[in-house]
Amino acid sequence: MASPIRILSVFGTRPEAIKMAPLVRLLSNTPGVESKLCVTAQHREMLDHALQVFELKPDWDLDLMRSGQDLSDLTARVVQGMKRILQEASPDVVLVHGDTTTTFSVSLASFYDKIPVGHVEAGLRTYDKYAPYPEEMNRRMTDALSELHFAPTNRARANLLAESIPEKSVCVTGNTAIDALLWTSKRIERGALQTDSPLSADDSERRIVLITAHRRESFGEGFERLCAAFKELCERFPETLFVYPVHLNPNVREPVERHLSGLPNMKLLEPLSYAPFVELMTRSTLILTDSGGIQEEAPSLGKPVLVLRETTERPEAIEAGTAILVGVDTDRIVEEASRILLSENTARKTAPENPYGDGQASQRIVNALLEWSGRPRAYDVAPFLR
C-alpha cells in the first residue's frame, strides 16, 4: 500500500481561513492523505474567529502578528518561522491560498526547501502591481513559485497560460469561498450554528445596507472620500440602516469614527466572525465593499454589490451584472447606491450560474492532488465551467 500523501496547509488571515476551511476539513477525511495545518496568525483575533466557526485546530501556530507590523518585517518572520515547520512536517506539498503576505512568504520558504506548492485561487489578475497592493504581486509571485495552480475560473486559467504556466499544472476548480458560504448557510438554516446577530429586534424591520472597506491602497484620501459617500447616503436614506463592521487597522478606524460615529442610521461594529457576517449579508439589500471574497459570495446570495476599488481581479461578477465597479469616487458611489435603493426591485438577479463556483471546488482540488501524486481519485464531481 502506498504511503499517504503528506499535505501541509498554511494560512494567516481570516479570509484565507474561511476559504481554506472546507478544503482542510475534506483533506482530513480523505483516505490516502495525511493532512496538517499551520497558521501564521498574520491576523490574530479575526483568524481565531474563523478557526472556531469551522472547528479547525492548527498543528502549528506561529503567532506572528505584531502591532504596527510592516510588510518587510512580516515577510521575514514568516519565512524564518516556516523553516522549522517545513522541517518538522516534511510535506509532499504545501497548500497556500490567494494573495496575502503569508501566502507569498510561505511559498518562498517552500521554494527554498524545494517543496512543491499548490496555489488555491491562482491566476487572478489586475495587471496593476499597486492595485490591489500588495496583493497583486503576492499572487503573481506565488503563481511563479507554485507547482500546482488551482484556478477558480476559466479566465484565471487563461491568465496563467498567457504567462507560460504549464497547462498540465493548471486545474479549474471553482472558488472554495462558495464551498464555505454554502456550508455555513446550511448550518445557519438548520440552527446548527449560533450567529449572535449584531442586529436588534428593531433593526430587523429596517432595510439594511452592508459596508466593508479596508484596502491598503485606499488609506488616506481614499478613505476620506469613502466616508463622505457613506455619510451622504445616510442623510439621503434616513430610514435605511447602514451597518459597517470596521476593520481593526487604525488607518481605517480613525477616519471612519471621525466621519461616521454618531449618525443615527449608521451602525459601526467591531469585526464580525464569519457566521454572523453571512447572516448579515443574507439580510442586506445592498453591499458596498472592497473585499474580493464578498464579490464572489454575493452572487450566490442574490445581492447587488458596489465594488469600492479602482480595479478588480474578479471581473466575472462585473460582466455578469451582479457587481458595479465604482472606485472611491464619492459622487459615483452615492449615485449608484441611490439608483439601486430607489429602484422598485433592489435585489438584482444573479447570473444563471455563479461564475465563481458551485460548492464543489474543494473536492476538485482533492482529486487533482491525488491524481498529481499518482493515487486514485477520491470522488467524481460534475464538470465545471466546461
N, C-alpha and C positions, 0 to 999 in steps of 0.2 A: 504493500500500500504506500502511495506517495505521501511524503511528509506534508503537513499543511502549509499553505502559503502564508507567510507572516506579513501582515499589513498593519502599518502604523499610521493612524490618522492624527493630524495635528491642526489645531486652530487656536485663535486667541481672542476673538471678539464675539459679541452676541450674534451679529448676522451670520458669521461663519458657523457658529454652534447650531443655530436654527437650521441652516441649510445642510449641514453635515449630519445632523442628528438622525434623520431617517436612514441614511447610509450606514452610519456606525451601528445603529441598532440592528439593521439587517445583516451586516457583516458578522456581528457577534452570534448570530443564529444560523450561519451558513456552514454546512459541512465542508471540511477541507480548508477552512480559513481559521487562522489564529489572529484575532483582531485585538489591537491595543490602541489606547487613546492617550494623547499628550495634549495639554493645554499650556499656552504660554502666558495666559492672563494679560495680554496686551490691554484689554479692558478687564476689570475685576468684578465689580458688583453686577454689571449688566450681563456679563458672561455667566456668572453663577446662577442668575435667574433662569437663563435658558437651559443650563445643565439640569436644574431642578425640574423644570417642566417636562423635559424629555427623559428624565430618570437615567442620566448618564453620570458615571463615576470615572474620572480620569485615572489612568495608571501612573501618570506623572503630571505634576503641576509646577511649572517654572515660576509662577507668581512674579512676573517681571514688571507689572505696572508700577510706575513712579509718578509722583505729582510733577506736572510740567515737563514730562518726558518729551524729548525731541526725536526726530526720525533717525538721525545717525546713531544716537545712544541706544535707542530701542533695537535697531538693526544689529548692532554689535552684540547686545545682550542676548538676542535670540540666537544668533549664530554660535556664540560661545556656549549658551545653555544647551543647545541641541547636540553639541559634540558628545556629551556624556550620554544623553538619551539614546542617540543612534547607536552608540557602542553597546549599551545595555539591551536595547530592543533587538538589534541585529535584524532589521526588517528586510524583506524581499522587495518591498515597495513602500514609499511614503505617499500618503494622500494629503493634498492641501486643497484649499478652496478659494477661488475668487481673486481678490486684488489687494489684500491687506499687507501691511509691513510684515506681519507674521508669515503670510503666505510666501512672499518673496524670500525672506530671510531663511525660512526652513528649507525652501527649495535650494538655496545657495549652499547651506550646510550639508544637505544631502548630496548635492553635486560634488562637493569637496571630498565626500566619502565614497563617491561613485555608486550611490544608491539610487535606483530609478525612482522618479517622481511621477505620480499621477495627478493631473490638474483637473479638478472638478470645476465646471463653469469656465472652461477655456475658450479663448477666441473672441471675446467681446472687445470691441474697439471703438474709440472716437478718432484716433489718429491725431490727437492733440495731447502732447505729453504733459501739459499742465491742466488738463480738464478731462476727467477729474484728477486732482493732484493729491497725493502721489499715486493714486490707484491705477491710472492708465499705464504707467511704466512698471509698476509692480506686476500687473497682469502680463504685460508683454514679456518682461524678463523671466517670469515664471514659465510662460509657454516655451521660451527658448531653452530653458533648463530641463523641461519635462520630457519624459519618455512616452507617457500616455496622456492624451488630450480628450477630455470628456466635454464635448461642445453641447450647449443646451439647444441650439437651433442650427438649421442649415446655413444661415447667414454667418454664424460664428465659425462653422466648419469651413466655409468659403474663405473667410479671413485668414484662417490658419494655412490653408492650402496656398493662398496667394503669397504667403510668407515663406514658402518652401518647407513647411512642416510635412513630413512624410504622410501620405494618405492613410497608410496602414496603421498609423498611430492615433488617428482621429476617429472618435465614435460619437455620433449624435444621440443624445440620451434624453433630452428634455431637461428641465431645471429641477433640482431637488427641493427648491423653495416651494414648489407646488405640492410635492410629497408632504412636506412639513405642514403646509397650510391645510390640506385636506385631512390629514391625520388629526391635527389639533381641532379643526372644526367639528369633526365627527365626535371627538371626545367631549367637546363642549355641549353638543346637541344631546348626547346620552347622559349628561350630568356626571361624567366620569372625571371631569377636570374643573376644579374650582377657579373661577376667573377673578373674584374680588373686584368687581366692576368699580371704576372710579366715578361713575355717574350716580347722582342721587335719584330718588324717585321722581322729583320734579323735572330733572334733566331728561329723563326717558321720554317725556312728552314733546320734547323740542326737536327741531331739525338740527342735525349735527354736521359741522364741517371739521374734519380732522386735519391737523397740520403737523408735519415733521420737517425740520430743516436743521442741518448740522454740518454741511460740507465745508471742508477747509478752504476751498477756493472762493467761498463767499464771505469769509471773515472780513470784518472791517466795513467798507462802504456797501458791499453787497447785502450784509445783514441789516444795515440801516434801511435800505430800500425795501427789503422783505418785510421788516417790521412796520414800515409805513403803509405797505399794502394791506397787511393783516389788520392794522388799526382802522384803515378806511373801510374795509369790508365789515368790521364790527359795527361801525357807525351807520353803514348803509343798510345792514340787515340786523336790527336790534333784537328781533325775535329768534334769530338763529344762534345756536350755541357753538362757539369756536373752541375746540379742545386741542391743546398743544402740550404734549409731553416733551419737556425741554431737556436737551442733552446736557450732560454734566460739564462739558468744556466751558470754561469761563468766557471764551470768545463768543459763545452762543448765549450764555445765561445773562451776561451784562446788558447787551442791547435789548434782549427780549424783556427782561424785567424793567428796564428803563422806559421802554415804549409801551408795553402791553399790560403790565401789572395794574390792577385797579379798574380795568374795563369791565363793565357789568356782565357782558356776554362772552368774555374770554376766560377760559378755564386753563390756567397754567398748572401742569402736573409734573411731578418727578418722573423720570423714565419708567416706563411700564414693563413688566415682564411679558413674555410672549402671549400667553393665553388671554389676559385682559385686553391686550392690544389687538388681537384677532377679533375679539368680540366688538371692540370699538370700531374697527374697520367695517365689520358687518353692519353695524348700525348707522354708519355715516352716509350722508347724501353725496358728499364731495370730499376728495382728498387732495390736499396741497402738500407736495413732498419733493425732496431732493434725493430720496432713498432709491437705490437701484432695486432692492428687493420688493418694495411696495409697487414699483412699476410692473413687476412680474406677477404679484399676487392679486392686484386689483381686478384684472380681467376675470379671474375665477370667481370673484365676488360681485361682478357686475357694477363696479363703482367707477365713475369718471375720475380722472386724475389730471391735475396740472403739475407738470414737472418743473421744479424751481431750479433749473440748470440751463446753461447756455448750450450745452450739447449733451447727448446721451449715448452710451454704448449699448443701449437697448432700444433700437429704433423700431422693433417689430410692433410694439404697442402703439407708437405714433402712427405707423402705417395702417394698423388695424382700426384706428379711430377710437381706442379706449383711453388715450392719453394725449395731451397737448403740451408742447414744449414752450414755456413762457419765460424762462430765464429768471433774472432777479429784477426785471423791469416793473416798477410799481404800477404804472398805468396799465400795462398788459395783463398783469396778474388780476388787478381789480376788474378790468373789462371782461376777461374770460370767465372769472369766477361769477361775476354778476350775471352774465349771459346764461350760465348753467343754472344758477339759483333762481333766476326769474322765469326760466322756461317751464312749461307745464309738465314735461316729463324729464325730471332731473336725472333719472337713472339711465345713463347711456347704455345701449345694447353692446354687449361684447361680441367679439368675433365668434363665428361658429365653433372654432376650436381655440383654446388659449394658445397663443403662439409659443408660450414658454413651457408647456408640458401638460401631461395627463395624470400625474401622480405615480408614474412607474419609472422615473429616472433612476432611483437608487437600484432597482432591480437590474436595469440595463447596465449600470456601472459594475455591479457584482458579476454579471455574466461576462462582461468584457474582461474583467480582471482574471476570472477563472480561465477564460479562453487564452488570454495572454500568457498565463502560467502553465498552459498545457493540460489543464484539468477540465473535466466535463462541465458544461453549463448547469447551473442550479435549477433554473426555471426557464420557460419560454414566455415571452411577452409579445403583445401585439405590435406590429410595425408602427413607427412614429415618424411623422413628417416625411413620409416617402413620396 
